[in-house]
């Protein structure tokens, strides 16, 4: 009898265990984990990295230029607030204010001249013994109108003669990588995209990269004014006389240009 009760007790215990397994699943099973998808609304750590701006390349401009501004250049290169406010003589080359196109007449051998170009260092050295204004032809290797001005304007006998006698004429590559010391400050080349610019060019051009540009410095190497754009020989002759004779200090450009053309 006691054996009968023992067997019944064992059957009841076994049934209880089986019932418990059916309700809670397999013993030792790990509960399922809930994972968040990267695209879930609760994922806030993903951020979109903005692409850096594409650097702009200075373009050759004619006449009254459409200036290409570089935010980085404007931030790093500043001009003194005492810069003289003078009138910029306009140009009439193709693409300028008038939109006209003038073909240069080939010069006869007797009409051709040679400008005695020098480096800025040479001009500064000569200024120590003989004070003169400095004429800077600002150019780049890729500027087609700079080369055109070399082959037309600067071979004109009148232009060459006046520049050689009244200025120290300087050729300045605005993209050169050479360090230059000017007025106790060192100016360097700054990389910008696939090209770059020289800090001294930015300083003289008032943060406006436009080529060709002629820059006029007085006898103490203070900036008088940059004049942007291609200039033919007749216009350049008037401009260099305007600054060379100090007429810019007392005569408006329009009046001077009119009187200068009448003299010729």
C-alpha positions in Angstrom: 0.0 0.0 0.0 2.8 2.3 0.9 4.4 1.5 -2.4 1.2 2.5 -4.2 1.2 5.9 -2.5 4.9 6.4 -3.3 4.3 5.7 -7.1 1.3 8.2 -7.2 3.5 10.9 -5.5 6.2 10.4 -8.1 3.7 10.7 -10.9 2.2 13.9 -9.5 5.7 15.5 -9.2 6.6 14.5 -12.7 3.4 16.0 -14.0 4.0 19.3 -12.2 7.5 19.6 -13.7 6.2 19.0 -17.2 3.4 21.6 -16.7 6.0 24.2 -15.6 8.2 23.6 -18.6 5.2 24.0 -21.0 4.4 27.4 -19.4 7.9 29.0 -19.3 9.7 27.4 -22.2 12.9 25.4 -22.1 14.9 25.7 -18.9 18.0 27.8 -19.3 16.8 29.5 -22.5 18.1 33.1 -22.8 15.3 35.7 -23.3 15.2 37.5 -26.6 17.1 40.8 -27.0 15.6 43.9 -28.6 18.0 45.6 -31.0 17.7 49.2 -32.5 18.1 49.7 -36.2 20.5 52.5 -37.2 17.6 54.0 -39.1 15.4 53.9 -36.0 14.0 57.2 -34.7 15.6 56.6 -31.4 19.1 56.6 -32.9 20.3 60.2 -32.5 24.1 59.7 -32.7 24.4 59.7 -36.5 25.4 63.1 -37.9 26.0 64.1 -41.5 29.5 65.6 -42.0 29.2 68.6 -44.4 31.5 68.7 -47.4 34.2 71.4 -47.4 33.4 74.2 -49.9 35.1 73.9 -53.3 37.9 76.6 -53.5 37.4 79.2 -56.2 40.1 80.1 -58.7 40.8 83.7 -59.4 39.7 84.5 -63.0 41.2 86.8 -65.5 39.0 89.9 -65.6 38.9 92.8 -68.1 37.9 96.3 -67.6 35.7 96.9 -64.6 36.2 93.5 -63.0 33.7 91.1 -61.6 35.6 90.2 -58.5 35.9 86.6 -57.3 36.1 86.8 -53.5 37.7 84.1 -51.4 36.4 84.0 -47.8 39.6 82.5 -46.5 41.6 85.2 -48.2 39.4 88.0 -46.8 39.9 86.5 -43.3 43.6 86.3 -43.4 44.6 89.4 -45.4 43.6 92.8 -44.2 44.3 96.3 -45.4 45.0 99.4 -43.4 41.9 101.6 -43.1 44.0 104.6 -44.3 44.1 103.4 -47.9 43.7 106.4 -50.2 40.4 106.6 -52.1 41.3 107.3 -55.7 39.6 106.9 -59.0 40.4 103.8 -61.0 40.8 104.5 -64.7 38.5 102.3 -66.7 39.6 100.2 -69.6 38.1 99.7 -73.1 39.5 96.2 -73.9 37.1 93.5 -75.1 35.0 92.5 -72.2 35.3 95.8 -70.5 32.7 98.4 -69.7 32.1 99.3 -73.4 32.2 95.8 -74.6 34.1 96.9 -77.7 37.1 95.1 -79.2 40.2 96.9 -80.4 42.9 95.2 -82.4 46.4 96.4 -81.7 48.2 97.8 -84.7 51.6 96.0 -85.2 54.4 98.3 -84.2 57.2 99.3 -86.5 60.8 98.6 -85.3 61.4 102.2 -84.5 58.2 102.3 -82.4 59.1 99.3 -80.2 60.6 99.7 -76.8 61.9 97.5 -74.0 60.9 97.8 -70.4 63.8 97.1 -68.0 61.9 94.8 -65.7 63.4 94.0 -62.3 62.5 92.0 -59.2 60.9 93.7 -56.2 64.1 93.1 -54.2 66.1 95.0 -56.9 63.6 97.9 -57.0 63.7 98.2 -53.2 67.5 98.2 -53.2 67.6 100.9 -55.9 65.1 103.0 -53.9 67.7 103.3 -51.2 69.9 105.5 -53.4 67.4 107.0 -55.7 63.7 107.5 -54.7 61.2 106.5 -57.4 57.7 105.2 -57.6 57.4 101.5 -58.2 55.2 100.1 -61.1 54.2 96.5 -60.5 52.8 94.3 -63.3 50.8 91.7 -61.4 50.4 88.5 -63.5 50.0 84.7 -63.4 51.3 82.0 -65.7 47.8 81.1 -66.8 46.6 84.6 -67.6 46.3 85.1 -71.4 45.6 88.8 -71.2 48.8 89.3 -69.2 50.8 87.8 -72.0 48.9 89.9 -74.5 49.7 93.1 -72.6 53.4 92.0 -72.6 53.4 91.6 -76.4 51.5 94.8 -77.2 51.4 97.5 -74.4 54.8 97.0 -72.9 56.7 97.0 -76.2 55.3 100.4 -77.1 58.2 102.9 -77.2 56.4 105.7 -75.3 55.2 103.4 -72.5 58.6 101.6 -72.1 60.5 104.9 -72.1 58.3 106.5 -69.5 58.4 103.5 -67.2 62.2 103.2 -67.4 62.7 106.9 -66.7 60.1 107.5 -64.0 59.5 104.2 -62.3 61.2 101.1 -61.1 59.1 98.6 -63.2 58.6 95.2 -61.4 57.2 91.9 -62.7 55.4 90.1 -59.9 53.9 86.6 -60.2 50.9 86.5 -57.9 51.2 82.8 -57.5 55.0 82.5 -56.7 55.9 80.4 -53.7 58.9 82.5 -52.6 58.9 84.3 -49.3 59.2 88.1 -49.7 60.1 90.6 -47.0 58.3 93.9 -47.6 58.4 96.8 -45.1 59.7 94.5 -42.3 57.0 91.9 -42.8 57.4 88.5 -44.4 54.7 87.5 -47.0 54.3 83.9 -48.0 52.6 81.7 -50.5 49.2 80.3 -49.4 47.9 77.1 -50.9 44.3 77.3 -52.1 42.8 74.3 -53.9 44.9 73.2 -56.8 46.7 76.6 -57.0 47.3 79.3 -54.4 48.1 82.9 -54.0 50.9 85.1 -52.5 50.0 87.1 -49.5 51.7 90.2 -50.9 49.5 90.1 -54.0 46.4 89.9 -51.8 47.7 92.8 -49.7 48.3 95.0 -52.8 45.1 94.0 -54.6 42.9 94.7 -51.5 41.7 91.0 -51.3 40.6 91.0 -55.0 42.4 88.6 -57.2 42.1 90.0 -60.7 44.7 89.7 -63.5 46.2 91.5 -65.1 46.5 94.3 -62.5 49.0 97.1 -62.4 49.9 98.4 -58.9 51.4 101.8 -58.2 53.6 102.4 -55.1 54.9 105.8 -54.1 58.5 106.7 -53.4 58.1 105.3 -49.8 56.6 102.1 -51.1 53.1 103.0 -49.9 50.2 101.8 -52.0 48.8 104.5 -54.3 46.3 102.3 -56.1 45.9 99.1 -58.0 44.4 99.4 -61.5 42.8 96.2 -62.7 42.3 95.0 -66.3 44.0 94.9 -69.6 45.3 98.4 -70.8 46.3 99.1 -74.4 49.3 101.3 -75.1 47.5 104.6 -75.4 45.5 104.0 -72.1 48.6 102.8 -70.3 50.6 105.9 -71.5 48.0 108.1 -69.9 47.8 106.1 -66.7 51.5 106.0 -66.0 51.8 109.7 -66.7 48.8 110.4 -64.4 50.5 108.7 -61.4 54.1 109.5 -62.4 53.4 113.2 -62.5 51.5 113.1 -59.2 48.4 114.4 -61.0 46.3 111.9 -59.1 46.7 114.1 -56.0 44.9 117.0 -57.5 43.2 116.2 -60.8 40.3 113.8 -61.4 41.1 111.1 -63.9 38.4 112.0 -66.4 39.7 115.6 -66.7 43.3 114.4 -66.9 42.6 111.8 -69.6 40.8 114.4 -71.7 43.6 116.9 -71.5 46.3 114.2 -72.0 44.6 113.0 -75.3 44.5 116.6 -76.5 48.2 117.1 -75.9 49.0 114.1 -78.1 
